Amino acid sequence: MPVVLELIGLAGAAVAWEAVDALARPRRGMFGGSRAAIPGRAVVFLLLLGAWFGLFGRFWFALVASLVTLAILVAISNAKRRSLYEPLVFSDFAFILPMLRHPSLFYIERREGLALIGGAALLVAVIAAWVGIEPRSIPMPAQLALLAAEAALLGFAAVAVPWPQALTFAEPCDPRDTVRRFGLALSLPTAWLRWRGEGRRPLPAPPANSLREDVDAVVVVQSESFMDLRRIGITTALPEFDRLRSRAAVHGLLEVPCFGAYTLRPEISAITGLGAAEQSFDGLHPYLRPRRFAPASLATALRDQGWRTVFLHPYDERFFRRREAIPALGFERFIGQRDLPDAERCGYYISDAAVAGVIEQELRRARDDGVRLFLVCVTMEAHDPFRPGRVPGQDEPLQQYLHHIGHADAMLARLAAHFDAAAERVLLAFYGDHAPVLKEVDPERERRTDFMILDCGRAAPLPASTDAVQWRPERINRFIRSWLATGAVDADLRGTESRPGPS
């Protein structure tokens, strides 16, 4: 009779597993989506069940624990999608330590943090009580054998099997469609397996070119959440951006591969020139394996030709694993928050004005030392969370955002003026990393950011009027490479990649 009950329980839990997985957004019907994914989800269920069974040796506990594990993942994925328009992906598990260090960046305030701690404590208490009540279903040697078999199977799948695309049940460039077609439970492990397999193959790298000599510096500024909200009907004061548009080498809208977060995605595209399709699953979190990107990095190419390469990010250099990634990408120096202890702050973070001052100082040092400078800056001032008390007298999130984005606008003008006065030739690329997380911004309607590339310096040519274009971040890199190699830009690099419209 116990065996019959266990078989009935197993069948019921399998149906419940399918029902819980179907709650992940974007929603699909129960047993819906790809029919080929149904047995795949069943395999994942059995593997997780085996892991819990091997750890605790209690069958009914393992059944419930498997369902609770999936329910927690679905809840986290749905919460993430509400904020960032993207479900949970396998690389998000790398954010556990950063979340503990910087909970506010993950929208976890004190109240939420206490609730999570309380929930975790309750869960541990329930596990302890259950294990104490339910008798062991298998002896300890069988538990150990089950765990060893699961570990061997996982290791074999991760290392030895060249998983073909048709069997991975995951799409790197569209995690939303992956969940809709295959479900969350299947997409997480299969995307990880595909990522592991792709690590054996090199990423494409551009050929090395000789570079022009009449350049003092190339400066790339990734401005936190920089977006002209006038496109969605919100009055936004960007007088300097408007003024400089007439002298820009190119300007327009940027289709970025993220919304509200994941600044490293446009960042790596601008550094390497690799788009989301070329990066594949590495593009979800490029800094898990930054050395794969090193041959394609513009910083690597310029450093090898004698340029000074500097990365400036006024925040914790451990976040997104930048402390390991930035040197691997060819940057000789990383200026982080700890290097700027006395820098001015605006809101919660080091101000854009302070960052502009550091960039000006680095250019002066490079010119004094007789070297050319390649500097990539990722700002922080306009980063969320937006909450009362951040900006004196302005408690509405939208007003706080507009306050900070006005400082980014001023930073752009300050840098352009400084480069015009202090150098012979500087190329300045300025763009927003993603749209801000505000209730007024609907990613279904508009989530493109704005960008501009300026040819600055005393020897810069007279500006020529250009039409607005629509690009992706990797095209900024390709523009810079073309400009450095020839002194001009191919006509196709000035064009629009796709018809402007909501992305």
C-alpha positions in Angstrom: 0.0 0.0 0.0 2.8 2.6 0.8 4.2 2.1 -2.7 0.8 2.6 -4.3 0.3 5.8 -2.2 3.7 7.0 -3.2 3.0 6.4 -6.9 -0.3 8.3 -6.6 1.6 11.1 -4.8 4.2 11.2 -7.5 1.6 11.5 -10.2 -0.2 14.2 -8.4 3.0 16.1 -7.7 3.9 15.9 -11.4 0.6 17.5 -12.3 1.0 20.1 -9.6 4.5 20.8 -10.9 3.1 21.6 -14.4 0.4 23.8 -12.9 3.0 25.8 -10.8 5.3 26.2 -13.8 2.4 27.5 -15.9 2.1 30.4 -13.5 5.4 31.9 -14.6 5.0 35.0 -16.7 4.6 35.4 -19.7 1.8 32.9 -19.0 1.2 29.8 -21.0 -1.7 27.3 -20.5 -1.1 24.2 -18.4 0.6 21.6 -20.7 0.8 24.5 -23.2 3.7 26.0 -25.2 6.0 23.6 -27.0 4.8 20.0 -26.7 8.4 18.8 -26.9 9.0 20.6 -23.6 6.5 18.6 -21.6 8.8 15.6 -21.1 11.7 17.9 -20.5 9.9 19.6 -17.6 9.1 16.1 -16.2 12.8 15.2 -16.3 13.7 18.4 -14.4 11.0 17.6 -11.8 12.4 14.1 -11.3 16.0 15.4 -11.0 15.0 17.9 -8.4 12.9 15.3 -6.6 15.9 13.0 -6.6 18.1 15.8 -5.1 15.8 16.5 -2.2 15.2 12.8 -1.7 19.0 12.2 -1.6 19.5 15.0 0.8 16.9 14.1 3.4 15.8 10.5 2.6 12.1 11.2 3.0 9.8 10.8 0.1 6.9 13.0 1.0 9.1 15.8 2.1 11.0 15.5 -1.2 7.8 15.8 -3.2 6.6 18.9 -1.3 10.1 20.5 -1.3 10.4 20.1 -5.1 7.1 22.0 -5.6 8.0 24.7 -3.0 11.3 25.2 -4.8 9.6 25.7 -8.1 7.0 28.0 -6.5 9.7 30.2 -5.0 11.5 30.4 -8.4 8.2 31.3 -10.2 7.4 34.0 -7.6 10.9 35.5 -7.9 10.7 35.4 -11.7 7.3 37.1 -11.8 8.5 39.8 -9.4 11.5 40.4 -11.6 9.4 40.6 -14.7 7.1 43.2 -13.2 10.1 45.4 -12.5 12.5 44.7 -15.3 10.3 43.2 -18.1 12.3 40.0 -18.1 11.8 36.6 -16.3 14.4 34.9 -14.2 17.4 33.6 -16.2 20.1 31.2 -15.2 22.8 33.9 -14.8 20.7 35.7 -12.2 21.9 33.2 -9.6 25.3 35.0 -9.8 23.6 38.0 -8.1 23.0 36.3 -4.8 26.1 37.9 -3.1 25.6 41.3 -4.8 22.0 41.3 -3.5 23.3 40.7 0.0 25.8 43.6 -0.3 23.5 46.0 -2.0 19.8 45.0 -1.3 18.4 48.4 -2.4 19.6 47.9 -6.0 17.4 44.9 -6.0 14.4 46.7 -4.6 14.8 45.1 -1.2 14.3 47.7 1.4 14.4 47.2 5.2 10.8 45.9 5.4 11.2 43.5 2.5 14.5 42.4 3.9 13.0 41.6 7.3 10.2 39.8 5.6 12.6 37.6 3.6 14.6 36.8 6.7 11.5 35.9 8.6 10.2 33.7 5.7 13.6 31.9 5.5 13.6 31.3 9.2 10.1 29.9 9.0 11.0 27.7 6.1 14.0 26.3 8.0 11.8 25.6 11.0 9.2 23.8 8.9 11.9 21.7 7.2 13.3 20.7 10.6 9.9 19.8 12.0 8.9 17.8 8.9 12.2 15.8 8.9 11.7 15.1 12.6 8.2 13.7 12.0 8.4 11.8 8.7 10.4 8.6 9.0 13.3 7.9 6.7 12.2 6.2 3.4 15.6 4.9 2.4 18.8 4.2 4.3 21.7 6.6 4.4 23.9 4.6 2.0 21.1 4.7 -0.6 20.8 8.5 -0.1 24.5 8.9 -0.7 24.4 6.7 -3.8 21.4 8.8 -5.1 23.3 12.1 -4.5 26.4 10.7 -6.2 24.4 9.5 -9.2 22.7 13.0 -9.6 26.1 14.7 -9.3 27.6 12.4 -11.9 24.7 13.0 -14.3 24.8 16.7 -13.9 28.6 16.8 -14.4 28.3 14.6 -17.5 25.5 16.9 -18.9 27.5 20.0 -18.2 30.9 18.9 -19.5 30.6 16.0 -21.9 27.4 16.5 -23.8 27.6 19.0 -26.8 24.0 20.1 -26.4 22.5 21.1 -29.8 20.3 24.2 -30.0 17.2 22.1 -30.7 17.4 20.4 -27.4 18.2 23.3 -25.1 14.7 24.8 -24.8 16.1 28.3 -24.4 16.5 31.4 -26.5 19.3 33.7 -25.4 18.0 36.9 -27.0 14.4 36.6 -25.8 14.0 35.0 -22.3 10.3 36.0 -22.3 9.6 33.9 -25.3 11.6 31.0 -23.8 9.4 30.9 -20.7 6.2 31.2 -22.8 7.2 28.3 -25.0 9.1 26.0 -22.7 8.4 27.0 -19.1 10.6 28.4 -16.4 11.7 25.0 -14.8 13.1 23.8 -18.1 14.5 27.0 -19.5 16.8 27.6 -16.5 18.9 24.4 -16.5 19.0 24.0 -20.3 20.1 27.6 -20.8 22.9 26.9 -18.3 23.9 23.8 -20.2 23.9 25.7 -23.5 26.1 28.4 -21.9 28.5 25.8 -20.7 28.8 24.3 -24.1 29.3 27.6 -25.9 32.3 28.3 -23.7 34.3 25.9 -25.8 34.0 28.1 -28.9 35.7 31.5 -29.3 33.6 34.6 -29.9 34.2 36.5 -33.1 36.8 39.2 -33.0 37.4 42.1 -35.5 40.7 42.2 -37.4 43.5 44.4 -36.1 43.9 47.7 -37.9 46.5 50.4 -37.8 45.2 53.5 -36.2 45.4 57.2 -37.0 47.9 59.3 -35.1 46.0 62.6 -34.7 43.8 61.5 -31.8 44.3 62.5 -28.2 41.5 60.3 -26.7 38.3 58.3 -27.2 35.9 58.7 -24.3 32.7 56.6 -24.0 30.2 57.6 -21.4 27.4 55.2 -20.6 25.0 57.5 -18.7 22.7 55.8 -16.1 19.1 55.7 -17.4 19.6 58.5 -19.8 16.4 58.8 -21.9 14.5 61.7 -23.4 11.1 61.3 -21.9 9.6 63.8 -24.3 9.0 60.9 -26.7 6.4 59.5 -24.3 4.8 62.9 -23.6 6.7 64.0 -20.4 8.3 67.4 -20.3 12.1 66.9 -20.0 14.7 69.7 -20.0 17.8 68.6 -21.9 19.0 71.9 -23.4 22.6 70.8 -23.8 21.7 67.6 -25.6 19.4 69.6 -27.9 22.1 72.2 -28.6 24.9 69.7 -29.3 22.8 67.6 -31.6 23.5 70.0 -34.4 27.2 69.3 -34.3 27.1 65.6 -33.6 28.8 63.2 -36.0 25.8 60.9 -35.4 22.9 60.9 -32.9 19.6 59.1 -32.5 17.9 56.3 -30.6 19.5 53.3 -29.1 17.9 49.9 -28.9 19.3 48.4 -25.7 19.1 44.8 -24.7 17.6 45.4 -21.3 15.1 47.5 -19.4 15.7 49.2 -16.0 18.9 47.1 -15.1 21.7 45.0 -16.5 23.9 47.9 -17.4 26.7 45.4 -18.3 24.8 44.3 -21.4 25.0 47.5 -23.4 28.3 48.1 -21.8 29.9 45.0 -23.2 28.4 45.6 -26.6 29.9 49.2 -26.7 33.3 47.8 -25.6 33.5 44.9 -28.0 31.1 45.6 -30.9 29.4 42.2 -30.4 25.6 42.2 -30.5 23.2 40.1 -28.5 23.0 37.4 -31.2 26.8 37.0 -31.4 27.1 36.9 -27.6 24.3 34.3 -27.3 23.9 33.1 -23.7 27.0 34.9 -22.6 25.1 38.1 -23.3 22.8 37.5 -20.3 25.8 38.1 -18.0 28.9 38.8 -20.0 31.2 39.2 -16.9 30.8 35.6 -15.8 33.3 34.7 -18.5 34.9 38.0 -19.5 38.0 36.4 -21.1 35.9 35.2 -23.9 35.3 38.8 -24.8 38.9 40.0 -24.5 39.9 39.4 -28.1 37.0 41.5 -29.4 37.5 44.3 -26.8 38.4 47.7 -28.2 40.3 48.3 -25.0 42.5 45.3 -25.7 43.3 46.5 -29.2 44.1 50.0 -28.2 46.2 48.9 -25.2 48.3 46.7 -27.5 49.0 49.7 -29.7 50.2 51.8 -26.8 47.1 53.6 -25.6 46.3 54.1 -22.0 43.0 52.3 -21.2 40.9 53.4 -18.2 37.5 52.2 -16.9 35.7 54.6 -14.6 32.7 53.5 -12.6 31.9 55.3 -9.3 30.5 52.4 -7.4 31.5 49.1 -5.8 33.9 47.4 -8.3 32.7 44.0 -7.2 29.2 44.6 -8.5 28.6 42.6 -11.7 32.1 41.0 -11.1 33.7 44.1 -12.8 36.7 43.8 -10.5 37.6 40.6 -12.4 36.1 41.5 -15.8 37.5 44.9 -16.5 41.2 44.0 -16.4 40.4 40.9 -18.5 38.9 43.2 -21.1 42.1 45.1 -21.6 41.7 48.0 -19.2 44.9 48.9 -17.4 43.2 50.9 -14.6 39.8 50.7 -12.9 38.7 53.8 -11.1 36.0 52.8 -8.7 34.1 54.2 -5.7 37.0 53.4 -3.3 39.3 55.5 -5.4 37.0 58.5 -5.0 36.5 58.8 -1.2 36.0 62.6 -1.2 33.9 62.8 -4.4 30.7 64.9 -4.4 27.5 62.9 -4.1 24.1 63.8 -5.5 21.3 61.6 -4.0 22.7 58.2 -3.1 25.6 58.1 -5.5 28.7 59.9 -6.7 27.5 62.8 -8.9 27.9 63.2 -12.7 29.8 66.5 -12.0 32.4 64.6 -10.0 32.7 62.0 -12.7 33.2 64.7 -15.3 36.0 66.1 -13.2 37.8 62.7 -13.1 37.5 62.3 -16.8 39.1 65.8 -17.4 41.9 64.9 -15.0 42.6 61.6 -16.8 42.8 63.4 -20.1 45.3 66.0 -18.7 47.4 63.2 -17.3 47.5 61.3 -20.6 48.5 64.4 -22.5 51.2 65.3 -20.0 52.5 61.7 -20.3 52.4 61.8 -24.1 50.0 58.9 -24.4 46.6 58.5 -26.0 43.6 57.7 -23.8 40.8 55.3 -24.2 38.3 55.8 -21.3 35.0 54.1 -20.7 32.8 55.6 -18.0 29.7 54.1 -16.5 27.9 56.7 -14.4 25.7 56.1 -11.3 24.0 59.3 -10.3 20.6 58.6 -11.8 20.4 55.0 -10.6 17.3 54.0 -8.7 15.7 53.5 -6.1 13.7 56.7 -6.2 12.1 57.3 -2.8 11.2 60.2 -0.5 14.3 62.0 1.0 16.6 61.3 -1.9 16.4 64.8 -3.4 15.4 67.6 -1.0 12.0 69.0 -1.7 11.3 66.4 -4.5 9.7 63.2 -3.3 8.1 62.0 -6.5 10.2 59.4 -8.4 9.7 61.1 -11.7 10.9 64.5 -10.4 13.9 62.9 -8.8 14.8 61.2 -12.1 14.5 64.4 -14.1 16.6 66.2 -11.5 19.5 63.7 -12.0 19.1 63.4 -15.7 19.5 67.2 -16.0 22.9 66.7 -14.4 23.8 64.1 -17.0 22.8 66.7 -19.7 25.2 69.2 -18.0 27.9 66.6 -17.8 27.8 66.0 -21.6 28.1 69.8 -22.3 30.9 70.2 -19.8 32.9 67.3 -21.3 32.4 68.6 -24.9 33.6 72.1 -23.9 36.6 70.8 -22.1 37.7 68.6 -24.9 37.3 71.4 -27.4 39.5 73.6 -25.3 42.1 71.2 -23.9 42.8 68.8 -26.8 43.4 68.6 -30.5 41.0 65.7 -31.2 38.7 63.7 -28.9 35.9 61.4 -29.9 33.1 61.5 -27.3 30.4 58.9 -27.4 27.5 59.4 -24.9 24.5 57.1 -24.5 21.9 55.9 -22.0 22.2 52.3 -20.8 18.5 51.6 -20.4 15.2 53.3 -19.7 14.5 54.2 -16.0 12.2 52.1 -13.8 9.3 54.5 -13.5 5.6 53.9 -13.5 5.4 56.5 -16.4 7.7 54.4 -18.6 5.9 51.5 -20.3 8.5 49.1 -21.8 5.9 47.7 -24.1 5.5 51.1 -25.8 9.0 52.6 -25.6 12.3 51.6 -24.0 14.9 53.0 -26.4 17.5 55.4 -25.0 19.3 58.3 -26.6 22.8 58.6 -27.8 25.2 61.1 -29.4 28.8 60.9 -30.8 30.7 64.2 -30.9 34.0 64.9 -32.7 35.7 67.4 -30.3 38.9 69.3 -30.0 40.7 72.2 -31.6 41.4 70.2 -34.8 37.9 68.8 -35.1 36.2 69.5 -38.4 33.3 71.9 -38.7 30.1 70.2 -37.7 27.8 68.8 -40.4 24.1 68.4 -39.8 23.0 64.7 -39.6 19.6 63.0 -39.4 18.7 61.0 -36.4 19.3 57.2 -36.7 18.4 54.1 -34.7 21.3 51.9 -33.5 22.2 49.2 -31.1 25.1 49.7 -28.6 27.5 47.5 -30.6 27.3 49.9 -33.5 28.8 52.7 -31.4 31.9 50.5 -31.1 32.0 49.8 -34.8 31.7 53.5 -35.5 34.7 54.2 -33.2 36.8 51.5 -34.9 36.0 52.9 -38.3 36.7 56.5 -37.2 40.1 55.4 -35.7 41.2 53.4 -38.6 40.4 55.7 -41.5 39.5 59.2 -40.1 36.1 58.8 -41.8 33.1 56.6 -41.3 31.6 54.3 -43.8 28.2 55.5 -45.2 26.5 52.3 -44.0 27.6 53.1 -40.4 25.7 56.4 -40.5 22.5 54.7 -41.5 19.6 53.4 -39.4 19.5 49.7 -38.5 15.8 49.4 -38.3 12.8 51.6 -38.8 12.3 53.9 -35.7 9.4 52.9 -33.6 8.7 51.4 -30.2 10.9 48.5 -29.4 
